[in-house]
């Protein structure tokens, strides 16, 4: 297991916010202008001490950033940047003065460290955190409600940064140089982001993706670190899947218990066999039909190309389930879904809601309606009631593209699931597209197959369980 080192790195220095920072205030998203925050009072000098920090690092390095917020202080915050053995400060939200802090009811501060550069915005008493405009689904260290003292124009404070509750980390050796090329997923782990701190209530808020959604990592000195949150404290069977554009690596652990607050150290992806990683070349999983995308040989989760046993998925969900009734849909109520609903501007599945990407990573996706139409219009579809004596009914789809006429895929008539058991198996097949039905967002586009038709349906209730045939873009 990778060591987590206790850092006794003390930064005891005088830090001050200069007046030039008032020209770059953090703006409320509802305010279109860029009016500078007025400086009232005398700029504060900070005497900051960060002590005994349990960092997920071997030590602080130049450029590490800790953000500090003061309870009740709107707009303004403190940014501490590591330089050598000290922390240099600035006040991106405007110069902090004695007048800002003297009238606050409680002298409490809140601090947070992210392993990536964060963008800070302020609105409605909340400072929000993003990176590249997206929530930061990674580990973070923080403290809340720590006391500070104000004496004249000097603030003195001492605090420790601790791990977020419930956090689990996974260290994979040897990928530090290319960590951005990989994603990590595990059936019992969900990505979680710290999205904001409410400086009125003095609380941090988090946001979760679905369990099994993909995680992106950050590099450390000898590998990459991925972090998420455990679904269950009980021992379960875990499948850890790391993917790139060319390979899928899987490591399974049966009846494994994961403990929160720990880091689990995995071998390099090149260490395969036995209890180590197994590897699949992505090119062995698809067929090239000469189209804009490569089509998977099998349905998602199926044991063979001609098999009914692929998973059933509600539209926009990344896991199979025991019940596909309306009350079990993740974006319920299904009559007025909470996402992809016509008001959020989302017409196609985002990656965090794409079952093919969650399972396979890399460039795998649920096909859009456009991709299904391309398959329909550029291939010959031949119905088999008993394909290759397998007892499986469905369509053999053969490319009409020059040079690819010998290439084909088979789409089994695997039925659907609208309750607790499949129906229509052997006579009908239903396949999701990644495209919501824009005229009524309760529905999504889908492909239906029977012995007499293969067509792209305009709409189907999103809570139904249909199978998925992934494409590799």
N, C-alpha and C positions, 0 to 999 in steps of 0.2 A: 504493500500500500504506500502510495506517495506521501511523503511527510508534509505535515502542516506545521509550519514553524511559528512559534510565538515570537513576535517582534517587539523588542524593547527599544524601538526607534523613537526617541523623544525629540520633538521639534519645539524648542522653547526660544522663541524669537519675537521681535516686535514686528507686527504686520500692520500696515495701514492701507486704506483705500484712498486713492487720489481723486481729485475732483474731476479729472477728465472722464472718469467712468460714468459721470452723470449724463454724458452725451450718448450713451448706449444703453438706454433702459430696457428692461424686459417689458414688453407690451401685452396688454390684454388683447386676446384675439379679436375682440369685438371693436377695437379702436383702430381705425384705418390710418390715423396720423402718426407721426414719429416725434411728438412733443417731448423734449427732455424732461426728466424728473427734476424738480427744483431742489436745490441743496439748501436745507435749513439747519443751522447749527454748525458745530465743529466736527470735522471728520474724526472717526474713531480710530484708535490704535488698538490692535488685537495682540494679546499675549496668549498664544494657543499652544496647548500641549496634547499631543496624540500619544496615548500610552498603551502598552501591552496589547497591541492589536493582533488578533488572530487573522492574519491575511492569508489568502489562498495563493501565496507567492513565497519565494525564498527570501524576499526582502523588497522594500519599496524601491522603485527605480525612478530616474528622472522622467518627469512628465505625468506621473500618477496624479490623479485629481480627486480631491474630496470636496464635496459641496456641503455647505453649512447654511441652515435656515433658522430663523429666530421666530419663536411662537408669537403670533400677532403682528409681525412685520410684513407688510404687503410689498410686493414688487421687488424688494431688495434682498440680496443674499450674498454669501461669501464663497469665493472659489479659491481653494488652496491647491497649489501646484508644487509637487515635489521637485526640488532642485538641490542636488548634492545631499547635504544632511539637514536641510531645512525646508519649510513650506513657505512659498511666496504667495501673497494674497492679492486678489483684485475683487471688485464688487460689480459684476456685470449688470446688475439691476439698478445701478445708481449708487452714488456715494452714501455709505452708512454713517450717520452722525449721532452725536449724543442725544439730540432731540428725538431721533427715531426710536431709540431704545429706552429713554428715561420714562416715557409714559406707558410702557407695556406692563400689563398686570402681572405677568409671570416671566421670570428670567430663565427661560428654557430654550435649549437649542436642539436641532435635529440635523444629523449628518449622514451622508451616504457616499459610498464609493462604488463605481462601476468599472469593469475591466475594459470598457470601450469608451470612446468619447461620447458624451451625452449632450443633447440639446435641451435647454431649460426654457420653458414658457410658463407664463403666469396668467391665470384667470380664475375668478370666483373663489378666492382664498386658497387656491391650490397652485403649487409649483409642479408641473408635469415633466416627465423625462422621456425622451425619445432618442433614437440614433438613426440617422438617415430618414427621419420622419416616421419610424416604426417603433413600437414598444421594444424595450430591451429585454429579450427573453434569455437572460443569463444570470449567473450568480451575482450577488451584490452584498456588500458589508454595510452595516448601518448602526446608528444609535438613535434613541429618541428620548426626549424629556430630560436631557442632562442639564444641570444648572450651570449658569455663568454669573459672574459678578460685573457690575458696572460701577467704576469709580472715576468720576469726572468724565474724561474722554478715553478711558482705557477699559477694555473688556478683557477679563481673564477667564479662561475656560480650560477644562481638562476632560477628555472623553476617550472611550475605547470604541472601536468599530467591531461589531460582532456579525457572525453569519446570520442570514435571514432564516427564520424558523422553517424547519422542514426541508431545507435545501439538501440535495444530494449531488455530488459531482462525480464525473467520470473522466479519468485521464487516459488518453490513448497516446502511447509513445511514438515518437518519430514523425509526426505530421506537422510539427510547428511551422515549417516553412510554407506548407500548402494547406493549412487548416481551413481556409476559405473554400477549398474545393470539395469539402466533405460535409455531409449532414449526418446526424445521429438520431436514432429513434429507438424507443423501447415501449413495449406494450403497457407497462405499468407506470410510466413516467410522463408527466405533462410539463410543457414549457410554462414558466411563470415569469411575469414581468412586474417590477415595482413601477407603477405608472405615475404616482404622484404623492406628494405630502400635503396634507391640509394644515396650513399654519394657524388656522383658527381653532380646529379641534385637536391639533397635535397628533395626527394619525397618518400612517402610510397606507396606501391602497395598492392592491395587486390585481393582476389580470391573468387569467389562465387560458391556454388553448386546450384542446381535447387531449386526453391521455393517448399517447402513441404518436402525437404530432411531432414533426421534425424539429430538431434543435440545431442551431449553428454554434460553432465553437470559437474559442479564443486561444491564441498561442501562448504557451509558456516556454521556459528555457529548453525543454526536451520533449515537447509534445503538444497536444491540444486538450483543452478542458471544455466539457459540455456539462450543463447543469440543468436540473429539473426537480420536480416534486413528486414524491411517492404516492401512489394511489392507495396502497394497502400496507399495513404493518405486518400482515400475515405472510408466511412463506408462499410464494407462487412461482410458476414457471416463467422465466424471463427470456425474451429473445432480443438481444442487442444487435441493431442493424446499422452499419455505417456504409454510406453510399457515396460514390463519385459518379462522374459521367460515364465511366468505363467499367466499374466493378461494384459489386454489392458484397459486403463482408458481414457475416452473421456469427454471433457467439451466443450459445444457449446455456442457461443455467437453470436446472430443475430444482424445484422446492427451495428456492433461494430467498433469504430474508435480507432486505436492504435497510440499513440504519440511517436515519436522517443525521445530518451534520458531518457525514463522512465523505471521503473521496475514495473511489474505487479505481485501482490502477490496472489498465488492460495492456496486453502486449501490443507491439507494433503490428500494423495490418499485414505485414509481410510474414509474420509468424503464424503459420496455418497448420491444420491437422490436429488430431487428438482433441483436447479440450480448448484449443485455440480457435482462431478465426477459420471459418470456411469461406470460400470465395467463389463467386459466379461472375463470369464475363458477361456484361450486359448484352453483347452481340449474340449470345446463345439464347436469349430470351425473346427475340423478336424476329419477324419476317419482313424483308424489304419488298414491298409491292410496287416500288417505283413511284410512290406518292410523296406528299410533303412530310409525312411522319412514318415511322416504322410501327407496325402493329404487333402487339404481344401475341405469342403463340397460344396462350391460355387465358381464360378468365382469371381475374384477381382471386387468388386463394385456391384455385383449382389444382387438382393433382395431375391433370393431363389436358392436352388440347381438346380431346373429345371426352369431356367429363362434365357432369352436372354439379359437381360438389364445390364450385366456387362460392364465395361469400355473397350474401345479399346485403345491400347498403341502402339506407335512406339517402336521398339526395343531399349532399353537403355534409354528410357524416363520414368519419374515417374508420369506424369500427362496426363490425356486425353486432347483433344484439338478439335477445331472446324474444322480444315482442316488438312488432312493427305497427302497433296501433297508434292512433292519432296522438294520444297523451304521452307517447314515448319519443316523439320527435324532438330533436335537440333545439330547433328554432321555433318551438311552439309558442302560441297556438298556431296550428298549421293554417288556419283560415286567415291569419294576419301575422306571418312569420317575422321574427325579430331581426333577421338578416337576409340580404338579397330580397328586399321587400319593395323595391321601387323608389324608396326615398334615400337609400344609402349609395346610390350610383353603381351598385355592383350587379353586373349582368352575367359574369362568368366566375366559376369557383376560384377563390383565392387558394394559394398553396396550402394554407393551414387547414382547409376544408376539403382538400383533394385526396381521396382515398388512395389513388394510385401513387401519388407522391409520398404519402405517409408510409406506404408499405415498401416502396422500391427506391424512393429518393431520386437523385440524379435528374434526368430530363424526362422522367415518366409522369404522365398526366392522364386524367380522365379526358377522353376526346370531346371536343366541342361539336356542336351541330354541324359546323362547316366541315370538320374532319369526317364525320359520319357520311355526309352527302358526297364527299370526295370518294369514299370507299364504295358507296352505292353506284356512283356514276362511272367509275373507272374499273369495275370488276364484273365478272360473271358470277352470278349467285345460283348455286345448284342445291336443291333440297334433297336430303337423304333421310329416310325414315329409320335406317339402321346403318350408320356410317362405319365402313370397314369392319362390319360384324361386331361392333362394340355394344350394340343395343342403344346407342345414343342417336337421337334425331337432331337435325339442325342443318345449317347451310355451309357448304364448302364455297369459299369466296376466293376466286382466282383472278389474278391481275390481268388486265387487258393492255398494260403498258408494254411497249416494245422492249424486249430484253428481259422482261420479268414474267413472261407468260407461264412459266413453270412454278411460280411462287404463289402460295395460297395460305389462307388461315381457315379454321373451322369455328363456327359460332354455334354452340349447342343451344337447343331449346330448353333452357334451364328453368323456365317458369318465373314466378315472382313470389313475394311474401308480403302479405298485408296484415298478418296477425302473428301467429306463433308457429306456423308450418307452411312450407311452400305449396303452391298450387300451379297447375298448368304445365308441370314438368313433362317433357316429351312431346308436347304439342305446340307450345308457345314459348318464346324467349323475349325478355325485356332487358334492355341495356341503357344505362343512363348516358346522357351527354353532360358536358360541364356547363351547359347554357340554360339559364333560367328563361321561362316563358315570359316575355316582356309585357304582354298584354294583361297578364294576371299572375302576379308573383307567388301565388299559392302553388304554381305548377312549374315543371321544368320539361325541357325537350328530351325525348327518349327514342330509341330504336325498338320496333317490335318486329318479330319474325314468326311466321307460321308457314305451313306447307304451301300457302297460296300468296304470301306477301312478304316483302321486306321493305319497310318504310319508316321514315322518320316522323314520329308522332309530334304534333304541335305541343301537346301538354299532357302531363300526368301529375297526380298528387305527389308532392315531394316526400311524404312520409312512407310511401310504398318502398319495399325492399326489392331492388333490381340488382342484377349482376353488372359487373364492370369489365370491359375489355380495354386495358391500358394502351396508350400509345407512347412512343419514345420520340420526343421532339428533337 
